[in-house]
């Protein structure tokens, strides 16, 4: 089969910005994607769903969408569902896989049902947990532990709790961002991430990246707005570990029904080298600091080529008869 030419993609909308807490990062991602596609001759245009109604995509004759939205109303199945109704193919996972994957608790439930390793957790629902239940979480999960909103990305609202006295404030802060607060066992060890591209049996992992953040704090600021975090690729893990992690993340991606692309975050327990799945991103960042382009580059895939490959995979869940 011959490779698609730029004109074969038709008029392409790069969806960026949006309504989520990750709007700023999305605008950076979308700007990079837009420039890359245009540089390769694709008729690509910026489209911000926070400023324009999605129905305009159909009226203006867009034939494909590259989703560079992050977080809610972009990565959670809502935009995907709208594009299904409009009949416009889009990049990344479909409605169901997107909706499950953005919810860290639902994702963990699926992985646990499939026998895949993920840290132990407790779920606290806003308005229904008591002070006693909050204080009891460290008894179940140990200290330190992680508290985070169930449906935010980019490390927004994530807190590392070192003592019982810190629990209430951490849970309160997360509950302001999401009704569901995920309390998770802390795994001490190497932090890595691994992108996956493709669908079904053809899904493949890209090189693993090892992340070394200042004081082990890979937060929103250290992700996007400093150069202090080290990203090591080749990852330098012991022989066989990278391959094992790649195999694990592809399984994690497939059981959720993901397609197109994604990135899976993993912690490796320093004590026994057991990898634990943390979460999956189905619309990963594409900024200058982002990890999927970095991993792709290590595999010999340029940023522009990566964007073209992702665009070529645009599809619909439901194909009209």
C-alpha positions as CSV (number, residue, x, y, z in Angstrom):
1,X,0.0,0.0,0.0
2,X,1.4,3.4,-1.0
3,X,1.9,6.0,1.7
4,X,-0.8,8.7,1.9
5,X,0.3,12.1,0.5
6,X,-0.4,15.3,2.4
7,X,-3.4,16.2,0.1
8,X,-5.0,12.8,0.9
9,X,-5.8,13.9,4.4
10,X,-8.0,16.7,3.2
11,X,-8.8,19.7,5.4
12,X,-7.5,18.9,8.9
13,X,-8.5,20.5,12.2
14,X,-6.0,20.5,15.1
15,X,-8.2,20.6,18.2
16,X,-6.4,22.5,20.9
17,X,-7.1,24.6,24.0
18,X,-10.5,23.5,25.2
19,X,-12.1,23.8,28.6
20,X,-9.9,21.7,30.9
21,X,-7.4,22.6,33.5
22,X,-4.7,21.6,31.0
23,X,-5.7,24.2,28.4
24,X,-2.4,26.0,28.5
25,X,-0.5,22.8,27.8
26,X,-2.9,21.8,25.1
27,X,-2.3,25.1,23.3
28,X,1.4,24.4,23.3
29,X,0.8,20.8,22.1
30,X,-1.6,21.9,19.3
31,X,0.7,24.7,18.2
32,X,3.6,22.3,17.7
33,X,1.4,19.8,15.8
34,X,-0.1,22.4,13.6
35,X,3.3,23.8,12.6
36,X,4.6,20.2,11.9
37,X,1.6,19.2,9.7
38,X,1.7,22.5,7.8
39,X,5.5,22.1,7.2
40,X,4.7,18.7,5.5
41,X,2.1,20.3,3.2
42,X,-1.0,19.2,5.1
43,X,-4.0,21.6,4.9
44,X,-4.2,21.9,8.7
45,X,-5.9,24.6,10.8
46,X,-6.2,25.4,14.5
47,X,-9.6,24.8,16.1
48,X,-10.3,25.7,19.8
49,X,-13.5,24.0,21.0
50,X,-13.6,26.6,23.9
51,X,-14.1,29.3,21.3
52,X,-16.0,27.6,18.5
53,X,-18.9,25.1,18.3
54,X,-17.8,21.6,17.1
55,X,-20.6,21.7,14.5
56,X,-18.5,24.2,12.6
57,X,-16.1,21.4,11.8
58,X,-18.7,19.8,9.5
59,X,-20.0,23.1,8.1
60,X,-16.4,24.1,7.2
61,X,-15.6,20.8,5.5
62,X,-13.0,19.4,7.8
63,X,-12.2,15.8,6.9
64,X,-10.0,14.8,9.8
65,X,-9.2,15.9,13.3
66,X,-5.9,15.7,15.2
67,X,-6.9,15.8,18.9
68,X,-4.3,17.8,20.8
69,X,-6.7,18.4,23.7
70,X,-5.7,17.2,27.2
71,X,-7.9,16.3,30.1
72,X,-11.6,16.7,30.4
73,X,-13.7,17.6,27.4
74,X,-11.0,16.5,25.1
75,X,-9.4,13.3,26.4
76,X,-12.4,11.8,28.1
77,X,-14.6,10.5,25.3
78,X,-16.8,13.6,25.0
79,X,-15.2,15.2,22.0
80,X,-14.7,11.7,20.5
81,X,-18.4,11.1,20.8
82,X,-19.2,14.4,19.1
83,X,-16.9,13.6,16.3
84,X,-18.5,10.1,15.9
85,X,-21.9,11.9,15.4
86,X,-20.3,14.3,12.9
87,X,-18.7,11.4,11.1
88,X,-15.2,13.0,11.2
89,X,-12.3,10.6,11.8
90,X,-10.0,11.6,14.7
91,X,-6.7,10.6,16.2
92,X,-6.3,8.5,19.3
93,X,-8.6,6.3,21.2
94,X,-12.4,6.0,20.8
95,X,-15.2,6.9,23.1
96,X,-15.1,4.0,25.5
97,X,-11.4,3.7,25.8
98,X,-11.0,7.4,26.3
99,X,-13.7,7.6,29.0
100,X,-12.2,4.7,30.9
101,X,-8.6,5.8,30.6
102,X,-9.1,9.3,31.9
103,X,-10.6,7.9,35.1
104,X,-7.6,6.6,37.1
105,X,-9.8,4.5,39.3
106,X,-11.7,2.8,36.4
107,X,-8.4,2.2,34.7
108,X,-7.0,0.5,37.8
109,X,-10.1,-1.7,38.1
110,X,-9.7,-2.9,34.5
111,X,-6.0,-3.6,35.0
112,X,-6.6,-5.4,38.3
113,X,-9.3,-7.5,36.7
114,X,-6.9,-8.5,34.0
115,X,-4.2,-9.4,36.5
116,X,-1.9,-6.5,35.6
117,X,0.2,-4.9,38.5
118,X,-0.9,-1.5,39.8
119,X,-0.4,0.1,43.2
120,X,-3.1,-0.5,45.9
121,X,-5.6,2.3,46.3
122,X,-8.5,3.7,48.2
123,X,-11.3,5.9,46.7
124,X,-12.8,8.8,48.6
125,X,-15.9,10.4,47.2
126,X,-16.4,14.1,47.9
127,X,-19.2,14.7,50.4
128,X,-19.4,11.1,51.5
129,X,-16.1,10.4,53.4
130,X,-15.6,11.1,57.0
131,X,-12.6,12.5,58.8
132,X,-12.1,9.0,60.4
133,X,-12.0,7.4,56.9
134,X,-9.5,9.9,55.7
135,X,-7.2,9.3,58.6
136,X,-7.5,5.5,58.2
137,X,-6.2,5.5,54.6
138,X,-2.5,5.5,55.7
139,X,-3.3,2.4,57.8
140,X,-4.3,0.6,54.7
141,X,-1.7,1.9,52.2
142,X,1.2,2.9,54.4
143,X,3.2,6.1,54.3
144,X,4.2,8.0,52.3
145,X,1.2,7.7,49.9
146,X,-0.1,9.7,46.9
147,X,-3.3,11.6,46.7
148,X,-4.7,12.9,43.4
149,X,-7.9,13.7,41.6
150,X,-9.2,10.7,39.7
151,X,-9.7,12.6,36.4
152,X,-7.0,15.2,36.0
153,X,-3.7,14.9,34.1
154,X,-0.3,16.7,33.9
155,X,0.1,16.0,37.7
156,X,-2.5,18.7,38.5
157,X,-3.6,18.3,42.1
158,X,-1.2,15.5,43.0
159,X,0.3,15.4,46.5
160,X,2.7,13.2,48.3
161,X,1.5,12.6,51.8
162,X,4.3,12.0,54.3
163,X,2.3,11.9,57.6
164,X,-1.2,11.5,59.0
165,X,-1.4,15.2,59.7
166,X,-1.1,16.0,56.0
167,X,-3.9,13.7,54.8
168,X,-6.9,16.0,55.3
169,X,-5.4,19.0,53.4
170,X,-4.3,16.8,50.5
171,X,-7.7,15.2,50.2
172,X,-9.4,18.5,50.4
173,X,-7.2,20.0,47.7
174,X,-7.9,17.1,45.3
175,X,-11.6,17.2,46.0
176,X,-11.8,20.7,44.8
177,X,-10.7,19.4,41.4
178,X,-12.6,16.2,41.2
179,X,-15.5,14.5,43.2
180,X,-13.4,11.3,43.2
181,X,-10.1,11.4,45.2
182,X,-7.7,8.6,44.5
183,X,-5.4,7.6,47.4
184,X,-2.6,5.4,46.1
185,X,0.2,3.3,47.6
186,X,3.5,5.0,47.0
187,X,6.1,3.0,45.1
188,X,9.7,4.0,45.8
189,X,12.0,3.4,42.8
190,X,12.6,4.4,39.2
191,X,9.9,6.4,37.4
192,X,9.5,5.6,33.7
193,X,7.1,6.2,30.9
194,X,6.6,4.3,27.7
195,X,4.6,5.4,24.6
196,X,2.5,3.0,22.5
197,X,1.4,3.4,18.9
198,X,-1.0,1.5,16.8
199,X,-4.1,-0.6,17.4
200,X,-4.9,-4.2,18.5
201,X,-2.3,-6.7,17.4
202,X,-0.3,-4.1,15.6
203,X,0.2,-1.9,18.8
204,X,3.9,-1.5,19.5
205,X,5.9,0.2,22.3
206,X,8.4,2.9,21.7
207,X,11.6,3.3,23.8
208,X,11.2,3.6,27.6
209,X,12.1,6.9,29.1
210,X,13.5,7.1,32.7
211,X,12.5,10.3,34.5
212,X,14.7,11.9,37.2
213,X,13.0,14.9,38.7
214,X,14.3,17.3,41.3
215,X,13.9,15.7,44.7
216,X,11.8,13.0,42.9
217,X,9.0,15.6,42.5
218,X,7.7,15.2,38.9
219,X,5.0,17.8,39.3
220,X,3.2,20.2,36.8
221,X,6.0,22.8,37.0
222,X,8.8,20.3,36.5
223,X,6.9,18.7,33.6
224,X,6.4,21.8,31.5
225,X,8.2,24.9,32.8
226,X,11.7,24.0,34.0
227,X,14.7,22.3,32.5
228,X,15.7,20.7,35.8
229,X,14.0,17.3,35.2
230,X,16.2,14.7,33.4
231,X,14.7,12.4,30.8
232,X,17.0,9.5,30.1
233,X,16.6,7.6,26.8
234,X,18.0,5.0,26.2
235,X,16.7,4.4,29.7
236,X,19.7,2.6,31.0
237,X,17.6,0.0,32.9
238,X,19.1,-3.5,33.7
239,X,19.1,-6.0,30.8
240,X,15.6,-7.3,30.0
241,X,13.7,-4.7,32.1
242,X,13.0,-2.3,29.3
243,X,11.6,-5.2,27.2
244,X,9.5,-6.4,30.1
245,X,8.0,-2.9,30.6
246,X,7.3,-2.5,26.9
247,X,5.4,-5.8,26.9
248,X,3.5,-4.8,30.0
249,X,2.4,-1.4,28.7
250,X,1.2,-2.8,25.4
251,X,-1.0,-5.3,27.4
252,X,-2.2,-2.4,29.5
253,X,-3.0,-0.4,26.4
254,X,-4.8,-3.3,24.6
255,X,-7.0,-4.3,27.5
256,X,-8.4,-0.8,27.7
257,X,-9.2,-0.9,24.0
258,X,-6.9,2.0,23.1
259,X,-6.0,2.8,19.6
260,X,-3.8,5.3,17.7
261,X,-1.4,6.2,20.5
262,X,-1.0,6.6,24.2
263,X,1.6,6.8,26.9
264,X,1.7,4.6,30.0
265,X,3.4,5.8,33.3
266,X,5.1,3.1,35.4
267,X,6.9,2.9,38.7
268,X,9.6,0.2,39.3
269,X,9.8,-0.9,42.9
270,X,13.5,-0.4,44.0
271,X,13.2,-3.4,46.4
272,X,12.2,-6.1,43.9
273,X,12.2,-4.4,40.5
274,X,8.5,-5.1,40.1
275,X,6.9,-2.6,37.6
276,X,3.6,-1.1,38.6
277,X,1.2,0.6,36.2
278,X,0.2,4.1,37.3
279,X,-2.0,5.6,34.6
280,X,-2.4,5.9,30.8
281,X,-2.6,9.1,28.7
282,X,-4.6,8.7,25.5
283,X,-3.9,12.2,24.3
284,X,-0.3,12.8,25.4
285,X,1.5,16.1,25.4
286,X,3.2,17.2,22.2
287,X,5.1,20.2,23.6
288,X,8.9,20.8,23.4
289,X,9.2,19.1,26.8
290,X,6.8,16.2,25.9
291,X,7.8,12.6,26.2
292,X,6.2,10.9,23.2
293,X,8.2,13.0,20.7
294,X,11.3,12.4,22.8
295,X,10.8,8.6,22.7
296,X,9.9,8.6,19.0
297,X,13.1,10.6,18.3
298,X,15.1,7.9,20.0
299,X,13.4,5.4,17.7
300,X,14.4,7.5,14.6
301,X,11.0,9.1,14.1
302,X,11.1,12.9,13.8
303,X,8.4,15.1,15.3
304,X,7.0,15.9,11.9
305,X,6.9,12.2,10.9
306,X,5.3,11.3,14.2
307,X,2.5,13.8,13.6
308,X,1.9,12.4,10.1
309,X,1.8,8.8,11.4
310,X,-0.7,9.8,14.1
311,X,-2.8,11.7,11.6
312,X,-2.8,8.7,9.2
313,X,-4.3,6.6,12.0
314,X,-7.3,8.8,12.4
315,X,-10.5,6.7,12.5
316,X,-14.0,6.3,13.8
317,X,-15.4,3.7,16.2
318,X,-18.6,3.5,14.3
319,X,-18.4,3.2,10.5
320,X,-21.7,4.1,8.8
321,X,-23.2,1.4,6.6
